[in-house]
Amino acid sequence: MSKPVKVYILMGQSNMLGFGKVAGDKDGTLENAVKKENLYPFLADDQGNWIERQDVRNVFTMGSGGPGGGVKKSGWLNISGGKIGPEIGIGHHMGNLHSEPVLILKSCIGNRSLGWDILAPGSPSYEYEETDKKGNKKTMIYAGYGESPLKWEKGTEPKPIGWKAGVQYDGDIDRAKKVLADLEKHYPGGKGYEVAGFFWWQGDKDRYNEGHAAMYEKNLGSLFNALRKEFNAPKAKMVVATLGQTDKDNTKGNEKLIIDGMFAFAAAHKGEAATVYTHPLSQGGASNSHYGGNAKTYMNVGLAMGQAMVDLLKK
């Protein structure tokens, strides 16, 4: 293997993990989509057996918080286990694009927010005015990277808890780096690597906190810069996917803040980042119910994210 491995790092929360059901003959399963609806023909051969790509490795590592946990899956890209995530569609596009070997490296866990758990290094604390149900206003201080708790009232002393801003970022990055440090194990014959891009599908947890939703664009930009620095990848691209239930033309509140932030992030990093609008691609419900386990949502979003990365790399 003479060429360095092209690495793509996937991050986010539970829907990046993947909850698309594989088995079954009902609408929404991958088997039904491929065998009855004739979708995604590249996934199975003429006998209906799942095809394994010999040019794309699929590694998934996970842990809660800081260093700990580890690799849950490592092998060639194929349909194995009971569920899929967007890595299948992403890996398909990246494998087709590159003559070099490709490694899809997913490092994430569910129920994590960008504004707190995955907050990037260097993110400062900030003030945000909140209004309670009675109409009373309070100015809160939201934690910067490394600080705790999540927020506290201005003028009071923060009382740290057993978690701090960015602790999941630290862990996700540490676990990804451990995979890359042991490249030969996860990509046999691999001789060096280049981190070519990042994929991000998240936002569900931030929509429950206005102070986080309002900062989504800024926090996404900080994350992009931090990831490039962490992996010595100053030219790496980034693709972001919106929450499937969010209609960009008919939404309000925190979900509007988040989707607007996602599109603003891409606009501010034109040619370097892209945001995929997933509302037309999603079936089965909302992000907090994992789209009802609808495999077509995970395939469609993964394929769209992969295509967006291809488009960025070809510019």
Buried (B, 14 or more C-beta within 10 A) or exposed (E): EEEBBBBBBBBBBBBBBBBBBBBBEEBBBBBBBBEEEEBBEEBBEEEEEBBEBEBBBBBBBBBBBBEEBEBEEBEBBBBEEEBBBBBBBBBBBBBBBBEBBBBBBBBBBBEBBBBBBBBBBEBEBBEBEBEEEEEEEEEBBBBBBBBBBBBBEEEEEBEEEEBBBBBBBBBBBBBBBBBBEEBEEBBEEBEEBBBBBBBBBBBBBBBEBBBBBBBBBBBBBBBBBBBBEBBEBEEBBBBBBBBBBBBBEEBEEBBBBBBBBBBBBBEEBEEBBBBBBBBEBBBBBBBBEBBBBBBBBBBBBBBBBBBBBBEBBEE
